[in-house]
Amino acid sequence: MGNKSPNARSGRMMRWVLTAGLSYLGAMFVVLGCLSLLPKRTQTSLSETAVGWAVLGVSVVLFTLFAGRSRGRS
C-alpha cells in the first residue's frame, strides 16, 4: 500500500475534483466568450452538441495544464 495516510489520499482526491470543476467552469467561460464574438447568425446556427463538445475539449486541455502545473510544484 505504501506510506500514504488516508488523509493524504482524500486531500489529493479533493484537489483533483476541485481542479476538474474549475477547469470545466473556466472552459464554459472561454467557449461562451468566444461564441459572443461570432456574428449572431453563426451563433444561432451552432448546435448545442457542438458547443458541449467544445466545452468538454477545452476543459480537458485546462485540466491537463492545471494538473501538470500542480504536479511540477510537488
NUMAR-142423 format. One record per residue: chain; x, y, z of N, C-alpha, C in turn. Coordinates in steps of 0.1 Angstrom, whole numbers. Last residue first. Example, Ala and Ser with C-alpha at 12.3 -4.5 7.8 and 13.67 -1.06 7.14 Angstrom:
// NUMAR-142423
ch  n_xx  n_yy  n_zz  ca_xx  ca_yy  ca_zz  c_xx  c_yy  c_zz
A  128  -22  71  137  -11  71  129  0  79
A  132  -57  78  123  -45  78  132  -33  78
END
This chain:
// NUMAR-142423
ch  n_xx  n_yy  n_zz  ca_xx  ca_yy  ca_zz  c_xx  c_yy  c_zz
A  49  198  -67  51  188  -56  64  180  -57
A  49  214  -90  52  220  -77  55  210  -66
A  42  197  -110  55  202  -110  59  209  -97
A  16  192  -104  25  181  -103  39  186  -103
A  5  217  -111  5  213  -97  14  201  -95
A  9  216  -139  14  227  -131  15  223  -117
A  -6  194  -147  8  194  -149  15  204  -141
A  -31  202  -140  -26  191  -133  -11  190  -135
A  -35  225  -157  -35  226  -142  -29  215  -135
A  -34  212  -182  -24  222  -178  -24  224  -163
A  -55  194  -180  -42  189  -182  -31  199  -179
A  -76  212  -177  -73  202  -166  -59  197  -168
A  -75  225  -202  -73  232  -190  -69  223  -178
A  -82  203  -218  -70  210  -220  -66  217  -208
A  -108  197  -208  -97  187  -208  -83  193  -209
A  -121  220  -215  -119  217  -201  -108  206  -199
A  -121  219  -242  -114  230  -236  -111  227  -221
A  -138  197  -245  -125  197  -251  -116  207  -244
A  -162  206  -233  -155  194  -228  -141  194  -233
A  -168  227  -250  -166  230  -236  -158  218  -230
A  -172  213  -274  -162  224  -273  -158  226  -259
A  -194  198  -268  -181  191  -271  -170  201  -270
A  -213  219  -266  -210  210  -254  -197  203  -256
A  -214  229  -291  -209  237  -280  -205  229  -268
A  -224  206  -305  -211  212  -308  -205  220  -297
A  -249  204  -293  -239  193  -291  -225  198  -294
A  -262  227  -301  -259  225  -287  -248  215  -284
A  -250  240  -332  -258  231  -324  -253  230  -310
A  -251  272  -346  -243  262  -340  -253  253  -332
A  -268  293  -355  -267  281  -363  -259  269  -357
A  -265  313  -337  -278  306  -337  -277  293  -345
A  -239  322  -344  -242  318  -330  -255  309  -330
A  -242  331  -370  -234  319  -367  -237  314  -353
A  -259  353  -366  -264  342  -374  -256  330  -372
A  -242  370  -350  -255  364  -344  -260  352  -353
A  -207  363  -352  -219  370  -356  -232  363  -351
A  -187  358  -322  -192  354  -335  -204  362  -339
A  -182  365  -296  -175  373  -306  -180  369  -321
A  -196  347  -281  -201  360  -282  -194  369  -292
A  -180  325  -283  -192  325  -290  -198  339  -291
A  -159  332  -266  -156  331  -280  -169  331  -288
A  -174  331  -242  -168  343  -246  -164  343  -261
A  -181  304  -241  -192  314  -242  -186  327  -247
A  -155  293  -238  -163  290  -250  -174  300  -252
A  -147  304  -214  -139  306  -226  -147  304  -238
A  -167  296  -196  -165  310  -198  -157  312  -211
A  -163  268  -198  -176  274  -201  -174  288  -204
A  -137  266  -188  -139  262  -202  -153  268  -206
A  -140  272  -161  -132  281  -170  -135  278  -184
A  -155  250  -153  -161  263  -152  -153  273  -161
A  -137  229  -158  -150  229  -165  -156  243  -165
A  -117  237  -140  -114  235  -155  -127  236  -163
A  -130  235  -116  -125  248  -121  -122  248  -135
A  -134  207  -116  -146  216  -115  -142  230  -120
A  -108  197  -116  -117  193  -126  -129  203  -127
A  -99  208  -91  -92  211  -104  -101  208  -116
A  -116  195  -73  -116  209  -74  -110  214  -87
A  -108  168  -77  -122  172  -80  -123  187  -82
A  -81  170  -69  -84  166  -83  -98  170  -87
A  -84  177  -43  -77  186  -52  -80  183  -66
A  -97  154  -33  -104  167  -33  -97  177  -42
A  -76  136  -37  -88  134  -44  -96  147  -44
A  -57  146  -19  -54  145  -33  -66  144  -41
A  -71  142  5  -67  155  1  -64  156  -14
A  -73  114  5  -86  122  4  -82  137  0
A  -46  108  9  -53  104  -3  -66  112  -5
A  -40  120  33  -33  125  21  -40  120  9
A  -57  105  50  -60  120  48  -52  125  36
A  -46  80  49  -59  82  43  -62  97  41
A  -11  82  41  -22  82  50  -35  84  43
A  13  63  25  3  74  24  -8  72  34
A  32  43  22  32  51  35  22  63  34
A  19  13  8  27  25  8  25  32  21
A  8  -12  0  0  0  0  8  13  0
END
